[in-house]
Amino acid sequence: MEPVGGPARTDSDPSVMKNHPVAPPTPEAELAARISRDLRAKMMLVRDLGRSFPDATSELCQAALNEAEGRESEALETLRGAQSRLEREIDDLLEQRIRSTSERRDSLAQIGVRFSLGPLWKDIADELAQGRREDVTATLLEAERRVAQFESDWKGIQGLLAQIEGLKTEASELGLPLGEIASELEGIRDRLEAPNLTEESLDEVAQAAAQTLMLLHEAIPTSLEEELQRHAVTLDRFPEEHVPSAVARRLHVEASRHLKKGRLPEAVQSVRELRHQIEAIEREEAEGATQPPVPPAPSARETEAETLDRLLKKARTLAARVRTLPPDSETAREAAMEIRTATELLKTRELSEADQTLARLMRMLSAEGTRE
């Protein structure tokens, strides 16, 4: 049953809404809303700079509470104070970051890196003078990114140049031919002294440095291998019990191992020591201090069958010595590879190459025995 006077009306009834229209926001409320949006935008700006402050969250909450209680003037005063404080703190933060970026750029210039940032610095100054904090932030972040990239690229190039210089010096001390490496290195350094380096020009220099280092890694091993072959012929003149040559054999094995592993600085050092040791042996020979017996040369009438039989016996003897090595040692693995190589060469009747392989294995085993 409907109540007297007709059905009850609710607040959502259109007739009720017509009788109670929503009051428009006051000018103070509209201004407070605009300042609130501005504060939120400024806090987002700070987050773009990678910082968790300045922050105005507490003021925003306090202003909302004041508005809910009808104290709009207090809310507006709170928001204006937060806006003024936030602008000062953001300006201080931007100036600090600009100063830090400028100092990093100056530090690079002091060590010879004079690169160009184009119009970025002028753009930052203009935008800051006009109070366009969002634009300043975007331009500053780009400047910081480019400075960081230059720093990283410069360190990478310096690392490449240090490797090139080190290998070049060691190779020069050994008298190894390096072709145009010296002029290439000089050209790279000249290009790094240009007054307005860009990312593109620095990348080109890095590629040139990498190419020069690759040339060194190709030139040095070839020269070292040739020298090690000459030293091997010299060492083959001495019997295993010849003490001075045992040290040289160990150095020969170390140099060969470093070279095979691509450890060029270590290989160059071992070859340098090997060269000094062989020079000392030859000097003693010349002075008559040592007279190692020269092993008799095989008879000129030795047949291929006799040579094969002699090398097979030598291979079996060396294989027995290899089996006495620690199974997990690097020498054991390399010696096993040499035995397999020599066996394959003997199967195909490549006797000269097999003889050289067995001689190399003998030097390796002799050097291992000296180390023990």
RAGIGI-V760888 format. One record per residue. RES is the residue in one letter. D_LAST is the distance of its C-alpha to the last C-alpha in Angstrom with 1 decimal. Layout:
BEGIN
res=RES d_last=D_LAST
res=RES d_last=D_LAST
END
This chain:
BEGIN
res=M d_last=114.8
res=E d_last=114.4
res=P d_last=115.2
res=V d_last=118.4
res=G d_last=118.2
res=G d_last=115.8
res=P d_last=112.0
res=A d_last=109.7
res=R d_last=107.8
res=T d_last=104.1
res=D d_last=102.3
res=S d_last=100.8
res=D d_last=104.3
res=P d_last=105.0
res=S d_last=108.3
res=V d_last=106.5
res=M d_last=103.9
res=K d_last=106.8
res=N d_last=108.4
res=H d_last=105.2
res=P d_last=103.3
res=V d_last=99.8
res=A d_last=100.1
res=P d_last=98.3
res=P d_last=95.4
res=T d_last=96.5
res=P d_last=95.4
res=E d_last=93.2
res=A d_last=91.5
res=E d_last=90.9
res=L d_last=89.4
res=A d_last=87.2
res=A d_last=86.0
res=R d_last=85.1
res=I d_last=83.2
res=S d_last=81.3
res=R d_last=80.2
res=D d_last=79.2
res=L d_last=77.1
res=R d_last=75.3
res=A d_last=74.6
res=K d_last=73.2
res=M d_last=70.9
res=M d_last=69.6
res=L d_last=69.0
res=V d_last=67.0
res=R d_last=64.8
res=D d_last=64.2
res=L d_last=62.8
res=G d_last=60.3
res=R d_last=61.9
res=S d_last=63.6
res=F d_last=66.3
res=P d_last=69.0
res=D d_last=70.7
res=A d_last=74.4
res=T d_last=74.3
res=S d_last=76.0
res=E d_last=78.8
res=L d_last=79.4
res=C d_last=79.6
res=Q d_last=82.0
res=A d_last=84.2
res=A d_last=84.4
res=L d_last=85.6
res=N d_last=88.2
res=E d_last=89.5
res=A d_last=89.8
res=E d_last=91.9
res=G d_last=94.0
res=R d_last=92.8
res=E d_last=92.1
res=S d_last=92.5
res=E d_last=89.9
res=A d_last=87.5
res=L d_last=88.1
res=E d_last=87.5
res=T d_last=84.2
res=L d_last=83.1
res=R d_last=84.1
res=G d_last=82.2
res=A d_last=79.1
res=Q d_last=79.5
res=S d_last=79.8
res=R d_last=76.8
res=L d_last=74.6
res=E d_last=75.6
res=R d_last=74.7
res=E d_last=71.3
res=I d_last=70.5
res=D d_last=71.5
res=D d_last=69.2
res=L d_last=66.3
res=L d_last=66.9
res=E d_last=67.1
res=Q d_last=63.9
res=R d_last=62.1
res=I d_last=63.6
res=R d_last=62.6
res=S d_last=59.0
res=T d_last=58.7
res=S d_last=60.3
res=E d_last=57.8
res=R d_last=54.8
res=R d_last=56.3
res=D d_last=56.9
res=S d_last=53.3
res=L d_last=52.1
res=A d_last=54.7
res=Q d_last=53.3
res=I d_last=49.9
res=G d_last=51.6
res=V d_last=52.4
res=R d_last=56.1
res=F d_last=56.9
res=S d_last=60.3
res=L d_last=61.6
res=G d_last=64.8
res=P d_last=68.0
res=L d_last=66.2
res=W d_last=66.7
res=K d_last=70.3
res=D d_last=70.9
res=I d_last=69.5
res=A d_last=71.7
res=D d_last=74.8
res=E d_last=74.2
res=L d_last=73.6
res=A d_last=76.8
res=Q d_last=78.8
res=G d_last=77.4
res=R d_last=75.9
res=R d_last=73.1
res=E d_last=72.1
res=D d_last=71.7
res=V d_last=69.8
res=T d_last=67.3
res=A d_last=66.7
res=T d_last=66.3
res=L d_last=64.1
res=L d_last=61.8
res=E d_last=61.5
res=A d_last=60.7
res=E d_last=58.0
res=R d_last=56.4
res=R d_last=56.4
res=V d_last=55.0
res=A d_last=52.2
res=Q d_last=51.4
res=F d_last=51.4
res=E d_last=49.0
res=S d_last=46.6
res=D d_last=46.9
res=W d_last=46.5
res=K d_last=43.3
res=G d_last=42.0
res=I d_last=42.9
res=Q d_last=41.4
res=G d_last=38.1
res=L d_last=38.3
res=L d_last=39.3
res=A d_last=36.4
res=Q d_last=34.0
res=I d_last=36.0
res=E d_last=36.1
res=G d_last=32.4
res=L d_last=31.5
res=K d_last=34.4
res=T d_last=33.3
res=E d_last=29.7
res=A d_last=31.0
res=S d_last=33.7
res=E d_last=31.3
res=L d_last=29.5
res=G d_last=32.9
res=L d_last=32.7
res=P d_last=36.2
res=L d_last=37.4
res=G d_last=41.0
res=E d_last=43.4
res=I d_last=40.9
res=A d_last=42.1
res=S d_last=45.7
res=E d_last=45.1
res=L d_last=43.4
res=E d_last=46.3
res=G d_last=48.8
res=I d_last=47.2
res=R d_last=47.5
res=D d_last=51.1
res=R d_last=52.0
res=L d_last=50.6
res=E d_last=53.0
res=A d_last=56.0
res=P d_last=58.6
res=N d_last=59.3
res=L d_last=56.2
res=T d_last=56.9
res=E d_last=54.8
res=E d_last=55.2
res=S d_last=54.2
res=L d_last=51.2
res=D d_last=50.1
res=E d_last=50.6
res=V d_last=48.4
res=A d_last=45.6
res=Q d_last=45.8
res=A d_last=45.7
res=A d_last=42.6
res=A d_last=40.8
res=Q d_last=41.8
res=T d_last=40.5
res=L d_last=37.1
res=M d_last=37.0
res=L d_last=37.9
res=L d_last=35.0
res=H d_last=32.6
res=E d_last=34.1
res=A d_last=34.2
res=I d_last=30.8
res=P d_last=28.7
res=T d_last=30.9
res=S d_last=30.4
res=L d_last=26.6
res=E d_last=26.4
res=E d_last=28.6
res=E d_last=26.6
res=L d_last=23.3
res=Q d_last=25.1
res=R d_last=26.3
res=H d_last=22.9
res=A d_last=21.7
res=V d_last=24.5
res=T d_last=23.6
res=L d_last=20.0
res=D d_last=21.3
res=R d_last=23.1
res=F d_last=20.1
res=P d_last=18.4
res=E d_last=14.7
res=E d_last=14.6
res=H d_last=16.1
res=V d_last=13.8
res=P d_last=15.8
res=S d_last=15.8
res=A d_last=12.0
res=V d_last=12.0
res=A d_last=15.1
res=R d_last=13.7
res=R d_last=11.1
res=L d_last=14.2
res=H d_last=16.3
res=V d_last=14.4
res=E d_last=14.6
res=A d_last=18.2
res=S d_last=19.1
res=R d_last=17.8
res=H d_last=19.7
res=L d_last=22.7
res=K d_last=22.8
res=K d_last=22.8
res=G d_last=25.5
res=R d_last=23.8
res=L d_last=25.6
res=P d_last=25.1
res=E d_last=21.3
res=A d_last=21.6
res=V d_last=24.0
res=Q d_last=21.8
res=S d_last=18.8
res=V d_last=21.3
res=R d_last=22.8
res=E d_last=19.6
res=L d_last=19.0
res=R d_last=22.6
res=H d_last=22.4
res=Q d_last=19.4
res=I d_last=21.4
res=E d_last=24.5
res=A d_last=23.0
res=I d_last=21.9
res=E d_last=25.4
res=R d_last=27.1
res=E d_last=25.5
res=E d_last=26.6
res=A d_last=30.1
res=E d_last=30.3
res=G d_last=29.4
res=A d_last=26.4
res=T d_last=24.3
res=Q d_last=25.8
res=P d_last=23.3
res=P d_last=25.1
res=V d_last=26.2
res=P d_last=25.8
res=P d_last=29.3
res=A d_last=30.7
res=P d_last=32.0
res=S d_last=35.6
res=A d_last=38.0
res=R d_last=39.8
res=E d_last=36.9
res=T d_last=38.4
res=E d_last=37.0
res=A d_last=36.7
res=E d_last=34.7
res=T d_last=32.4
res=L d_last=32.0
res=D d_last=31.3
res=R d_last=28.6
res=L d_last=26.8
res=L d_last=27.2
res=K d_last=25.5
res=K d_last=22.6
res=A d_last=22.4
res=R d_last=22.5
res=T d_last=19.7
res=L d_last=17.4
res=A d_last=18.7
res=A d_last=17.7
res=R d_last=14.0
res=V d_last=14.4
res=R d_last=15.8
res=T d_last=12.8
res=L d_last=11.0
res=P d_last=11.9
res=P d_last=15.4
res=D d_last=15.9
res=S d_last=13.0
res=E d_last=14.3
res=T d_last=12.3
res=A d_last=13.9
res=R d_last=17.2
res=E d_last=17.2
res=A d_last=16.2
res=A d_last=19.1
res=M d_last=21.4
res=E d_last=20.8
res=I d_last=21.5
res=R d_last=24.6
res=T d_last=25.7
res=A d_last=25.3
res=T d_last=27.3
res=E d_last=30.0
res=L d_last=30.3
res=L d_last=30.7
res=K d_last=33.3
res=T d_last=35.3
res=R d_last=35.0
res=E d_last=33.3
res=L d_last=31.5
res=S d_last=30.7
res=E d_last=29.1
res=A d_last=27.1
res=D d_last=25.9
res=Q d_last=24.7
res=T d_last=22.9
res=L d_last=21.1
res=A d_last=20.2
res=R d_last=18.8
res=L d_last=16.8
res=M d_last=15.5
res=R d_last=14.4
res=M d_last=12.6
res=L d_last=10.7
res=S d_last=10.0
res=A d_last=8.8
res=E d_last=6.4
res=G d_last=5.2
res=T d_last=5.4
res=R d_last=3.8
res=E d_last=0.0
END
